[in-house]
Amino acid sequence: MSRSEETAVDADSVADAVAAFARGEPVLIHDAADREGETDLVYPAGAVSPDAVARMRNDAGGLVCVALSDRVAEALELPFMQEVLSHPTAADHDLAYDERSSFSLTVNHRDTFTGITDDDRSLTIQELAAVAADPDPDAFSDAFRSPGHVHLLRAAPDGLADREGHTELALALAAAADQPEAAVVCEMLDDETGAALPPAAARAYAEREGLVYVEGASLLERFD
């Protein structure tokens, strides 16, 4: 394949990813071989049904997290967890792939029971999408409790200009698809090795399931 053909394929994959996200469908995003080297299964938060939670559990296998934009996180007064923990483990993260973790609070919606079931997590995630569309700290604290079973991720203040992680990539895709500033990310793991699912295997999964696979570099070229 020529370079011009590769560029056309990359452009098509970004356009397809935006269209799929606008329809509420999941997309597979590979960040970069020199970063985490992971492919995440990514959903617009408002489209996460119990079946979608089951798919992330069974087909992806990583941690189900909700990425929120810095604007929404600031409005909801969400901290970076690393900054509020007083335990010695929080003193020095020394991450091999980034300068700071995106993790914030963990939450359950107050209408859940344990918070871990597919129904419970779906409810929590969908309600987070609603909050992201109209962020209000009092309404947030009235509707959610912490700690819980859904991990919140706080995006970097300037998005992809600050950080090129799945948190920011997913939110850039949500913005392009005119979705609320809340996206669900879940790492895809290899059942045989327990390591990150190789990109070739992630592509094969996407083709088999009729989903869009897109490289983070292609999203960066389009959105950064």
C-alpha positions, 0 to 999 in steps of 0.5 A: 500500500502506498503512502497516499493510500495509507493516508486515505485509509487513516482518514476514512477510519477517523471519519468512520469512528466519528460516525460510529460514535455519533450513532452510539456505537463503540470504537477501538482506539490504539494509543501508540506503540511507544506509549501504553501500547494498548487498544481500548474499547471506547463508548459514548457514556450515554450509550452504555447499556447493560449489554455494553458493560457485559461486552467490556467485561467479556471481550475487553477485560480491562478496567471500565472507566468514565473519562470526563473533560477537564471542563466538566471535572472542574465544574463538578469539583473532581480532584485528581486522586493522586493529589488528595490521597495522604497515603505514602503510595500516592507520593511518587507515581513514577509512571513509565508512560506519562507524568500523571495518572488521570484517575479521580474518584470512584462512584456509584449512582445512588439508585444502585444496589452494590454498584458492580452488576451490569445493570448498576454500572450501566445506570451509573455510566448513563447518569454520568453522561447526563451530568456531563451534559449539564454539570452541577456539583450539587446535583452530582453529589445528590445523585452519586456516592463515593467510593463506588465501582465506576472509575472516573478519569479527569482529562488534561486541561488542554486535552490532546495538546497536554496529553495523548492518552485514551482519556483525551483521545476518547473525549476528542472523538466524543466532541467530534461526534457531538456527544456529551463530554463523557466517554467510557474506556476499557483496555482490551487484554489478551486471554492467553498472555494476560498482556495488552491485546496486540493491535493485529488481534484488536483489528481482527476483533473489530472486523469480526464484530463490525466495529471501527478500529482507529489508530491514536496517531490518526486521531491526533492528526485530525484533532490535535 
